[in-house]
Amino acid sequence: MHTFLKSVALFLAVNLLLLFVFRFSSAESWEKIAEKGFHDPSNDYAWSMETFQGHIYVGTLNPMKGGQIWRSGSGEPDTWERVYRSFPLVNIGIRYLYNDNDQALYACTLNGRGAQILRTTHKPRSKGINI
């Protein structure tokens, strides 16, 4: 019985150590590139993500101000710009983004009056272009 308890204790110790090492070592490889809802706390969370024509796009859930789409050419901190904002209570979130071979980017929305699908085919030209 004493050997059994030692084996269980060793098993638990090794697994806890592995869990500790895995948890903290994997967290060190992640870098925060956007925070606080892209500096808008009413963006509850990033709900979708896709690449399109060399940019990264992120769709948000924002029940207060309406869903938003943000993009970055590099994904680096402070390079994100909002390219779409819905009216409040219309499309409250951008649920899914789909890249059609870099010919068009589609955005599927959460909308209380029936889902909508948005599309852009334009290459980004400057800040503030709406999709």
N, C-alpha and C positions, 0 to 999 in steps of 0.2 A: 504494500500500500504506500509506503514511504517513497519508493521509486516512482510510482504513478504520480504522486503529488509533485515530485521534482520535475517530472516530464511535463505536467500541465503548467507548472510555473514557468519553465523554460519556454514552452510553446507560447504562452501569453506574453512573456517578456520580449521574445523575438518578434512576434507580430505587432506589438505596440511600438517597438523600435522601428520596424519597417513602415508602419503607418505614420509615425512622426517624421521619419526621414523623407518619405514620399511626399507627404503633405507640404512640408516646408521647402523641399528642393524643387518641386514642380511649381510652386508659387513664385519662386525667384526668377523663373524664366518668362513671366508675364509682365508687361509694362502697361500702365494706364495711359491711354491715348485720348480719351474723352471722359469727362466726368460731369456730375451734377446735371444730367440731362442736356448735354451740350450747352451748359450754362443757363438752362431753362428748367428749373425744378419741377415744372408741371409735365415735362416729358417723363412719364412714369418709368418707361424702360425702352431700350432698343428692341424692336420687335421683328425686324427683318434686316438682311444685309445681302448685298450683291455687288459684283464689279460690273462696270459698263464703260467702254471706250477709255480705259486706262484710269478710271476713278473708282473709289469705293463709295457705295451708297448705303445709307442706313435709314430705315423707316422707324418712326417712333409711335408709341401709344401716348396720346395726350388728350384725355377727356375734357380738360379745361379749355384749351385753346385750339384744339383740332390737331390731327396727325401731321407730322412733319417728315420731310425727307432731307437728309444732310449728305454732303459729299466731301471727299478729300482726294486730292491727287496723289498723296503720299501715305496717308494714314497716320502721319505724325501729329503730336499734340499741337493745338492751336492752328491747324490747317483746315478745319471743318467749316463749311459754309452751308447755310440753309438754302435749299433750292426750291422747296415747296412747303406751303403751309395751307392746310384746309381751313375753312371757316369753322368756328366753334360749333359743336353739336352736329356737324355734318359728317365728315369722315374723321372719326376720333382716333383712328390708328391706321398705319400702313402695315398690314398683316404679312404681305409677301411681296418680294421683288423678284422679277424674272428677267434675265438677260437673254434675248433672242439673237444669238450670234453677233452681238455688237451692232445689230441693225436697229433694235428698239429695246427700251427698258420698260417693262410693265410693272405697275404697282396695284396690288389688290388691297382694298380698304375695308375697314370695319365701319359700317354705316347703319344707324338705326332705321333708316327708311329703305334699306336694300343696298347690297354691296355695289360698289363701283369699281371699275378697272380704269386706271389712267395709263397713258403711254407717252413716252418721249422718244424721238428719233434724232434729236439734235445733239451735236457735240457740244460740250460745255464751252461757252465763249467768255463769260464774265460772271462776276458775282451777282446773285439775286435773280438769275433766270428761273422762271417758274416752269415746272414740268407740266 
